[in-house]
Amino acid sequence: MKRFTTIIFSLVFASAFSQKSAKIFTSDIDNFWVAYDSIQKTENHTQKLALIKKLYIDKGTAGLKAFMKARDYNDTVFVNIIDKYPKFWNSVRPNTLTIKTKTNELEASVIRLKEIYPDLKEAEMYFTIGGLNSGGTVSGNKVLVGAELATGLPSTDVSEFEEDWLKTVFGQQSLDNIVSLNVHEYIHTQQTGDRRRVLNKSIKEGSCDLIAELVMNKPLERKYLSYGNAHAAEVKDLFKKEMFTANFANWLYNGRKKGESADLGYYIGYEISKSYYRNAKDKIQAVKDIIELNYDNDKAVEEFLTRSKFFTEKIDKQKLIKEYEKNLPYVVKTEPENGSVNVNADTKEIRITFSKEMVPKSYSFNLSNKGKEYFPITKIIGMENNNRTLVLSADLKPGKEYEFVLTNKSFASKDGYPLRNETLLVKFKTIDK
């Protein structure tokens, strides 16, 4: 891949900007390890909770507070992962401490970012220890990095984890990645809109990688980029079929399910943005267009895609949407029949049959608006009929109404499609004895 040439303004401009140092905070990392060491000295769970609160959470920066709110972290989450993964923590600890040595590199990256995007708004960078599920996010003008994931390396001990997710994440990481990761998240603080559509979200994420690459002036080391390049044609074809949908399952934030083929939306978004940049005569304006694209505006996003020339063929949006919807699974029938008013109270099972083979052990039910007393399900027995019929255990009483809501939050067909309806209200009534 050709390296991008960083656009350099005058040295006087860069020097003037550098006089105002970027705001970088790393104290949360030090506080975490003080708390971690103290927790090792006691077996009392209540004391551990008190220690993590006193020595880490209460002393936390505004960034840690924002990270905890964004990812639902609390004292129990931190203590549980400390107790569960001692080999991991001992292995990753020295890596997290190297972040303090990269302050100059981080500041320099912001200066270079300002050079290619003069309208850059100031942001604050917070390096914390998170809950083992987020390498980075943003909150307002705050860049929030979970150092325990951002600094994991191929050599980091992940033997205590049942899944291979972290092994995949760390497989192509180096300690140099922390700077490009920070630039990626910094760009998020400049962006507008958060529309839940595959095309919009993919460009939003992938464009941050493209800008980071321009700043770093070297190719990024990301598993989804290398995997995407190796399977470019098939990934591009599948993306075209699903880009106008809200089905993130094949594209975004799916590391625990997809392994090596995870987060390919980042790859596609990166390629679209790179194509736009390459085809633009005015590179400064192109960077501005990429960063300031309104991701809540579908028309603007689709025009950006067209101008990028990523797809050489004409895109028929309505045809793609119709073809996609044909593949969505749906509920063929329920037993007892949905809406029935004469169900025998001795019925012990509820059966839901789908139009396609479904992913087993992936279910989602909610209470109806009438509440818990109308909920009939006591246990999920599992799938049968070649994973087309879900069997649920029920405890019914005579002369009573029952309701529950089946949602497409977890249900998906074996070929990767969510349920056609976001929610389905299932209800019936038993007869009096």
C-alpha positions as CSV (number, residue, x, y, z in Angstrom):
1,M,0.0,0.0,0.0
2,K,1.3,3.4,-0.9
3,R,2.1,5.7,2.0
4,F,0.2,8.9,2.2
5,T,2.2,12.2,2.2
6,T,1.3,14.3,5.2
7,I,0.4,17.8,4.3
8,I,2.9,20.1,6.0
9,F,2.1,23.7,6.8
10,S,4.8,26.2,7.9
11,L,7.1,25.3,10.8
12,V,6.1,28.6,12.3
13,F,2.4,27.4,12.4
14,A,3.4,24.0,13.9
15,S,5.6,25.7,16.5
16,A,2.9,28.1,17.5
17,F,0.3,25.3,18.0
18,S,2.8,23.2,19.9
19,Q,3.2,25.9,22.5
20,K,-0.2,25.0,23.8
21,S,0.4,21.4,24.8
22,A,-2.3,18.8,24.3
23,K,-4.3,17.8,27.4
24,I,-3.2,14.3,28.3
25,F,-4.1,12.5,31.5
26,T,-2.6,9.2,32.7
27,S,-3.0,9.3,36.4
28,D,-5.9,6.8,36.3
29,I,-3.4,4.1,35.3
30,D,-1.1,4.7,38.3
31,N,-4.1,4.8,40.6
32,F,-5.5,1.5,39.3
33,W,-2.2,-0.3,40.0
34,V,-2.1,1.1,43.5
35,A,-5.6,-0.2,44.1
36,Y,-4.7,-3.5,42.4
37,D,-1.7,-4.1,44.7
38,S,-3.8,-3.3,47.8
39,I,-6.6,-5.7,46.7
40,Q,-4.0,-8.5,46.5
41,K,-3.5,-8.2,50.2
42,T,-7.0,-9.2,51.2
43,E,-9.5,-12.1,50.5
44,N,-12.4,-10.1,51.8
45,H,-14.7,-9.1,48.9
46,T,-16.2,-6.1,50.7
47,Q,-12.8,-4.8,51.5
48,K,-11.8,-5.2,47.9
49,L,-14.8,-3.1,46.8
50,A,-13.9,-0.4,49.3
51,L,-10.3,-0.4,48.1
52,I,-11.1,0.0,44.4
53,K,-13.6,2.7,45.2
54,K,-11.2,4.6,47.5
55,L,-8.0,4.2,45.6
56,Y,-9.2,4.2,42.0
57,I,-12.7,5.4,41.4
58,D,-12.9,8.2,43.9
59,K,-9.5,9.5,42.7
60,G,-10.4,9.2,39.1
61,T,-10.2,11.8,36.5
62,A,-13.2,13.2,34.7
63,G,-12.3,10.8,31.9
64,L,-12.5,7.8,34.1
65,K,-15.9,8.9,35.3
66,A,-17.1,9.4,31.7
67,F,-15.7,6.0,30.7
68,M,-17.4,4.3,33.6
69,K,-20.7,5.9,32.6
70,A,-20.3,5.1,28.9
71,R,-19.5,1.4,29.6
72,D,-21.5,0.8,32.8
73,Y,-18.4,0.1,34.9
74,N,-18.6,0.0,38.7
75,D,-16.6,-1.2,41.7
76,T,-18.0,-4.8,41.3
77,V,-17.0,-5.0,37.6
78,F,-13.4,-3.9,38.4
79,V,-13.0,-6.3,41.4
80,N,-14.4,-9.2,39.5
81,I,-12.1,-8.9,36.6
82,I,-9.1,-8.3,38.9
83,D,-9.9,-11.6,40.8
84,K,-10.7,-13.6,37.6
85,Y,-7.6,-12.8,35.4
86,P,-4.5,-12.4,37.5
87,K,-2.1,-13.8,34.8
88,F,-3.5,-11.3,32.3
89,W,-3.1,-8.3,34.7
90,N,0.5,-9.2,35.6
91,S,1.3,-9.6,31.9
92,V,-0.3,-6.4,30.7
93,R,0.8,-4.2,33.6
94,P,4.2,-3.0,32.2
95,N,2.6,-2.2,28.8
96,T,0.1,0.1,30.4
97,L,2.8,2.0,32.2
98,T,4.6,2.8,28.9
99,I,1.8,5.2,27.9
100,K,3.4,7.9,30.0
101,T,6.5,7.7,27.9
102,K,4.5,8.5,24.8
103,T,3.3,11.9,25.8
104,N,5.6,13.7,23.3
105,E,4.4,11.4,20.5
106,L,0.8,12.0,21.4
107,E,1.3,15.7,21.4
108,A,3.1,15.6,18.1
109,S,0.3,13.6,16.5
110,V,-2.2,16.3,17.5
111,I,0.0,18.9,15.9
112,R,0.2,16.9,12.7
113,L,-3.6,16.4,12.8
114,K,-4.0,20.2,13.1
115,E,-1.8,20.6,10.1
116,I,-4.1,18.5,7.8
117,Y,-7.3,19.7,9.5
118,P,-6.8,23.4,10.6
119,D,-10.4,23.5,12.0
120,L,-9.5,20.9,14.7
121,K,-11.3,21.5,18.0
122,E,-9.4,20.9,21.2
123,A,-10.0,17.6,23.0
124,E,-8.8,16.0,26.2
125,M,-7.1,12.6,26.2
126,Y,-7.6,10.2,29.1
127,F,-5.8,6.9,29.5
128,T,-7.6,4.7,32.0
129,I,-8.0,1.1,32.9
130,G,-11.4,-0.2,31.9
131,G,-13.5,-3.3,32.2
132,L,-11.9,-5.4,29.5
133,N,-14.5,-4.6,26.8
134,S,-13.5,-1.3,25.3
135,G,-10.2,-0.1,23.8
136,G,-11.5,3.4,23.3
137,T,-14.5,5.6,23.0
138,V,-15.4,9.3,23.3
139,S,-17.6,11.4,25.5
140,G,-18.1,15.0,24.3
141,N,-14.5,16.4,23.8
142,K,-13.0,13.6,25.9
143,V,-11.0,10.8,24.3
144,L,-11.3,7.7,26.6
145,V,-8.8,4.9,26.2
146,G,-8.9,1.6,28.0
147,A,-5.2,1.0,28.4
148,E,-5.5,-2.7,29.3
149,L,-6.9,-3.4,25.8
150,A,-5.1,-0.7,23.9
151,T,-1.6,-2.0,25.0
152,G,-2.2,-5.7,24.8
153,L,0.4,-7.5,22.6
154,P,0.7,-10.9,21.0
155,S,2.9,-11.9,24.0
156,T,0.2,-10.8,26.5
157,D,-1.1,-13.8,28.6
158,V,-4.7,-14.3,27.6
159,S,-4.8,-18.0,28.7
160,E,-7.5,-17.3,31.4
161,F,-10.1,-16.2,28.8
162,E,-12.5,-18.7,27.4
163,E,-12.9,-16.8,24.1
164,D,-10.2,-16.1,21.5
165,W,-11.4,-12.5,21.1
166,L,-8.5,-10.9,23.0
167,K,-5.9,-13.1,21.3
168,T,-7.3,-11.8,18.0
169,V,-7.3,-8.2,19.2
170,F,-3.8,-8.3,20.4
171,G,-2.5,-10.4,17.5
172,Q,-1.4,-7.4,15.4
173,Q,-1.0,-4.8,18.1
174,S,2.2,-3.1,19.2
175,L,2.8,-0.4,21.7
176,D,3.1,2.1,18.8
177,N,-0.6,1.5,18.1
178,I,-1.5,3.6,21.1
179,V,-0.8,6.8,19.2
180,S,-2.8,5.9,16.1
181,L,-5.7,4.7,18.3
182,N,-5.6,8.0,20.1
183,V,-5.9,9.9,16.8
184,H,-8.7,7.6,15.7
185,E,-10.7,8.5,18.9
186,Y,-9.7,12.1,18.7
187,I,-11.4,12.3,15.3
188,H,-14.6,11.0,16.8
189,T,-14.7,14.1,19.0
190,Q,-14.9,16.2,15.9
191,Q,-17.6,14.2,14.1
192,T,-21.4,14.8,13.9
193,G,-24.2,12.3,13.9
194,D,-24.6,8.7,15.0
195,R,-27.2,7.2,12.7
196,R,-27.6,3.4,13.2
197,R,-27.1,2.3,9.7
198,V,-24.2,0.1,8.4
199,L,-23.1,2.5,5.7
200,N,-23.0,5.5,8.0
201,K,-21.4,3.8,10.9
202,S,-18.8,2.1,8.8
203,I,-17.6,5.3,7.2
204,K,-17.7,7.1,10.6
205,E,-15.3,4.4,12.0
206,G,-13.2,3.7,9.0
207,S,-12.6,7.4,8.2
208,C,-11.0,7.8,11.6
209,D,-8.5,5.1,10.6
210,L,-7.8,6.9,7.3
211,I,-7.1,10.2,9.1
212,A,-4.9,8.4,11.6
213,E,-2.9,6.9,8.8
214,L,-2.5,10.4,7.2
215,V,-1.2,11.7,10.5
216,M,1.1,8.7,11.2
217,N,2.3,8.7,7.6
218,K,2.4,4.9,7.6
219,P,0.0,2.0,7.2
220,L,-2.0,1.1,10.3
221,E,-1.6,-2.4,11.8
222,R,-5.2,-3.6,12.2
223,K,-6.5,-7.1,11.8
224,Y,-9.6,-6.0,10.0
225,L,-7.6,-4.1,7.5
226,S,-5.3,-7.1,6.7
227,Y,-8.3,-9.5,6.6
228,G,-10.3,-7.1,4.5
229,N,-7.5,-6.7,2.0
230,A,-7.1,-10.5,1.7
231,H,-10.9,-11.0,1.1
232,A,-11.7,-7.6,-0.6
233,A,-14.0,-8.8,-3.4
234,E,-16.3,-10.9,-1.2
235,V,-16.4,-8.4,1.7
236,K,-17.2,-5.6,-0.7
237,D,-20.0,-7.6,-2.3
238,L,-21.6,-8.6,1.0
239,F,-21.3,-5.0,2.2
240,K,-23.2,-3.7,-0.8
241,K,-26.1,-6.0,0.0
242,E,-26.3,-4.9,3.7
243,M,-25.0,-1.3,3.8
244,F,-28.5,0.3,3.9
245,T,-29.6,-1.8,6.8
246,A,-29.2,-1.6,10.6
247,N,-27.7,-5.1,10.8
248,F,-24.4,-4.6,12.5
249,A,-23.8,-8.3,13.1
250,N,-21.5,-8.8,10.2
251,W,-19.8,-5.5,10.3
252,L,-19.3,-3.7,13.6
253,Y,-18.5,-4.3,17.2
254,N,-18.7,-8.1,16.8
255,G,-15.2,-9.2,17.9
256,R,-16.5,-11.8,20.3
257,K,-18.6,-13.5,17.6
258,K,-16.6,-13.1,14.4
259,G,-13.0,-13.6,15.4
260,E,-10.6,-12.8,12.6
261,S,-13.4,-11.5,10.4
262,A,-14.6,-9.0,13.0
263,D,-15.2,-5.3,12.4
264,L,-15.0,-5.4,8.7
265,G,-17.2,-2.2,8.6
266,Y,-14.0,-0.4,9.7
267,Y,-12.2,-1.8,6.7
268,I,-14.9,-0.8,4.3
269,G,-15.3,2.6,5.8
270,Y,-11.5,3.1,5.6
271,E,-11.5,2.1,1.9
272,I,-14.4,4.4,1.0
273,S,-12.7,7.3,2.8
274,K,-9.3,6.5,1.2
275,S,-10.9,6.3,-2.3
276,Y,-12.6,9.7,-1.6
277,Y,-9.3,11.2,-0.5
278,R,-7.3,9.8,-3.5
279,N,-9.9,11.1,-6.0
280,A,-10.0,14.6,-4.5
281,K,-7.8,17.3,-6.1
282,D,-7.8,19.5,-2.9
283,K,-6.5,17.2,-0.2
284,I,-7.1,19.7,2.6
285,Q,-10.7,20.1,1.6
286,A,-11.0,16.3,1.3
287,V,-9.9,15.8,4.9
288,K,-12.4,18.5,6.0
289,D,-15.2,16.7,4.0
290,I,-14.3,13.4,5.6
291,I,-14.2,14.7,9.2
292,E,-17.2,17.0,8.9
293,L,-19.6,14.5,7.1
294,N,-22.9,14.5,9.0
295,Y,-23.6,10.9,9.8
296,D,-27.3,11.6,10.6
297,N,-27.9,12.7,7.1
298,D,-28.4,9.7,4.9
299,K,-28.4,11.7,1.7
300,A,-25.1,13.3,2.5
301,V,-23.5,10.0,3.4
302,E,-24.8,8.4,0.1
303,E,-23.4,11.3,-1.9
304,F,-20.1,10.9,-0.2
305,L,-20.1,7.2,-1.2
306,T,-20.9,8.1,-4.8
307,R,-18.1,10.8,-4.9
308,S,-15.7,8.3,-3.4
309,K,-16.1,6.1,-6.5
310,F,-15.6,3.1,-4.2
311,F,-18.3,1.2,-6.2
312,T,-17.7,1.4,-9.9
313,E,-21.2,0.1,-10.7
314,K,-24.5,2.0,-10.2
315,I,-26.1,1.4,-6.8
316,D,-29.8,0.6,-6.8
317,K,-30.7,1.4,-3.2
318,Q,-34.3,0.2,-3.3
319,K,-33.5,-3.0,-5.0
320,L,-30.8,-3.8,-2.5
321,I,-33.2,-3.1,0.4
322,K,-35.9,-5.4,-1.1
323,E,-33.4,-8.2,-1.7
324,Y,-32.1,-7.9,1.8
325,E,-35.6,-8.0,3.3
326,K,-36.4,-11.2,1.4
327,N,-33.7,-13.0,3.4
328,L,-34.9,-11.9,6.9
329,P,-36.3,-14.8,9.0
330,Y,-39.7,-14.5,10.5
331,V,-42.0,-16.4,12.9
332,V,-44.1,-18.9,11.0
333,K,-46.2,-20.0,13.9
334,T,-46.5,-20.2,17.7
335,E,-47.9,-23.0,19.7
336,P,-50.2,-22.1,21.4
337,E,-51.4,-20.0,18.5
338,N,-50.7,-16.3,19.0
339,G,-54.0,-14.6,20.0
340,S,-55.7,-17.8,21.0
341,V,-58.3,-17.5,23.9
342,N,-58.9,-21.2,24.6
343,V,-55.5,-22.6,25.6
344,N,-55.5,-25.6,27.9
345,A,-53.9,-24.6,31.3
346,D,-52.1,-28.0,31.3
347,T,-49.9,-26.9,28.4
348,K,-46.3,-27.1,29.5
349,E,-44.5,-25.9,26.5
350,I,-44.5,-22.9,24.1
351,R,-43.1,-23.5,20.7
352,I,-42.0,-20.9,18.2
353,T,-41.2,-21.9,14.7
354,F,-39.1,-19.7,12.4
355,S,-38.9,-19.6,8.6
356,K,-35.2,-20.3,8.6
357,E,-32.6,-22.2,10.6
358,M,-31.6,-20.0,13.5
359,V,-28.5,-19.6,15.6
360,P,-29.0,-21.7,18.8
361,K,-28.5,-20.3,22.3
362,S,-29.1,-16.7,21.1
363,Y,-32.5,-15.5,22.4
364,S,-34.1,-12.3,23.6
365,F,-37.4,-11.9,25.4
366,N,-39.0,-8.9,27.2
367,L,-42.0,-8.5,29.4
368,S,-45.0,-7.0,27.8
369,N,-46.4,-3.7,29.0
370,K,-48.6,-5.6,31.4
371,G,-45.7,-6.7,33.4
372,K,-44.1,-9.8,35.0
373,E,-47.4,-11.4,36.2
374,Y,-48.4,-12.0,32.6
375,F,-45.1,-13.6,31.6
376,P,-45.5,-17.4,31.1
377,I,-42.0,-18.6,30.4
378,T,-40.1,-20.4,33.2
379,K,-37.2,-21.8,31.2
380,I,-35.7,-22.0,27.7
381,I,-35.4,-25.6,26.7
382,G,-33.7,-25.0,23.4
383,M,-34.0,-25.5,19.6
384,E,-35.2,-28.5,17.7
385,N,-36.5,-29.2,14.2
386,N,-33.0,-28.4,12.7
387,N,-32.8,-25.2,14.8
388,R,-36.1,-23.9,13.4
389,T,-38.3,-24.4,16.4
390,L,-37.6,-22.9,19.8
391,V,-39.1,-24.7,22.8
392,L,-39.9,-22.9,26.0
393,S,-41.1,-24.3,29.3
394,A,-44.3,-22.6,30.6
395,D,-46.3,-22.7,33.9
396,L,-49.9,-21.7,33.1
397,K,-53.0,-21.2,35.3
398,P,-56.7,-21.5,34.2
399,G,-58.6,-18.4,33.0
400,K,-55.5,-16.2,32.8
401,E,-54.0,-13.9,30.1
402,Y,-50.3,-14.3,29.1
403,E,-48.0,-12.1,27.1
404,F,-44.4,-11.7,26.3
405,V,-42.3,-9.9,23.7
406,L,-39.9,-11.6,21.3
407,T,-37.2,-9.1,20.0
408,N,-34.7,-9.3,17.3
409,K,-31.9,-8.1,19.6
410,S,-30.3,-11.6,19.8
411,F,-32.3,-13.8,17.4
412,A,-30.6,-14.3,14.1
413,S,-30.6,-16.9,11.3
414,K,-27.7,-19.1,10.7
415,D,-26.8,-17.1,7.6
416,G,-26.6,-13.9,9.6
417,Y,-29.9,-12.1,9.3
418,P,-31.9,-10.7,12.2
419,L,-35.6,-11.2,12.6
420,R,-37.8,-9.3,10.2
421,N,-39.8,-7.6,13.0
422,E,-37.9,-5.8,15.8
423,T,-40.5,-6.9,18.3
424,L,-43.3,-9.5,18.2
425,L,-46.0,-9.6,20.9
426,V,-47.0,-13.1,21.7
427,K,-50.2,-13.5,23.7
428,F,-52.9,-16.0,24.6
429,K,-55.5,-16.8,27.2
430,T,-56.1,-20.1,29.0
431,I,-59.7,-21.4,29.5
432,D,-61.4,-21.8,32.8
433,K,-61.5,-25.2,34.3
